[in-house]
Amino acid sequence: MAATVPHGLPLSAPPSVGTDQRLETEKRMVWDENTCTYQEREFVYEVSWIAELGVWRRFLRTHRKA
């Protein structure tokens, strides 16, 4: 099980006008098959509000060793 440490604000309400997208970073421990060890990784997600659906959209942009 990977631990998650979010770095960003909670997504509870739609943003104000003009702020429809932002990036969030999470650091997690993930299993590396090559070395058979856990390694800390940094994941960057793009988060944006979809007004037509009234929901948040979040997808992975990049990941790298932390």
C-alpha positions as CSV (number, residue, x, y, z in Angstrom):
1,M,0.0,0.0,0.0
2,A,1.4,3.4,-1.0
3,A,1.3,6.3,1.4
4,T,0.1,9.6,-0.1
5,V,1.1,13.1,0.9
6,P,-0.9,15.6,-1.0
7,H,0.5,19.1,-1.6
8,G,-2.4,21.4,-2.6
9,L,-5.7,22.8,-1.5
10,P,-8.8,20.7,-1.0
11,L,-11.1,20.5,-4.0
12,S,-14.4,21.2,-2.4
13,A,-15.9,24.0,-4.5
14,P,-15.6,25.4,-8.0
15,P,-12.9,28.0,-8.5
16,S,-13.6,31.6,-9.1
17,V,-13.6,33.1,-12.6
18,G,-10.3,32.8,-14.3
19,T,-8.8,30.0,-12.2
20,D,-9.9,26.8,-13.9
21,Q,-6.6,24.8,-13.7
22,R,-3.8,24.1,-11.3
23,L,-1.1,21.6,-10.6
24,E,-0.8,19.4,-7.5
25,T,2.2,17.4,-6.3
26,E,2.1,14.2,-4.3
27,K,5.0,12.2,-2.9
28,R,4.5,8.5,-2.7
29,M,6.5,5.4,-1.9
30,V,6.3,3.0,-4.8
31,W,7.7,-0.5,-5.5
32,D,10.5,-0.7,-8.0
33,E,10.6,-4.1,-9.7
34,N,14.2,-3.6,-11.0
35,T,15.7,-3.1,-7.5
36,C,13.1,-4.8,-5.4
37,T,12.8,-1.9,-3.1
38,Y,10.5,1.0,-2.3
39,Q,11.5,4.3,-3.8
40,E,10.0,7.8,-3.2
41,R,8.4,9.3,-6.3
42,E,6.9,12.7,-7.0
43,F,3.7,12.7,-9.0
44,V,2.4,15.9,-10.6
45,Y,-1.3,16.1,-11.4
46,E,-3.2,18.7,-13.4
47,V,-6.5,19.6,-11.7
48,S,-9.2,21.6,-13.4
49,W,-12.9,22.3,-13.1
50,I,-15.3,21.2,-15.9
51,A,-18.2,23.7,-15.6
52,E,-20.4,21.8,-18.1
53,L,-20.3,18.6,-15.9
54,G,-20.0,20.4,-12.5
55,V,-17.0,18.1,-11.6
56,W,-13.3,18.3,-11.0
57,R,-10.9,16.5,-13.5
58,R,-7.6,15.3,-12.3
59,F,-4.9,13.4,-14.3
60,L,-1.2,12.6,-14.1
61,R,1.1,14.9,-15.9
62,T,4.5,13.6,-14.9
63,H,6.3,11.5,-12.3
64,R,10.0,11.3,-11.2
65,K,12.2,10.1,-8.4
66,A,12.0,12.5,-5.5
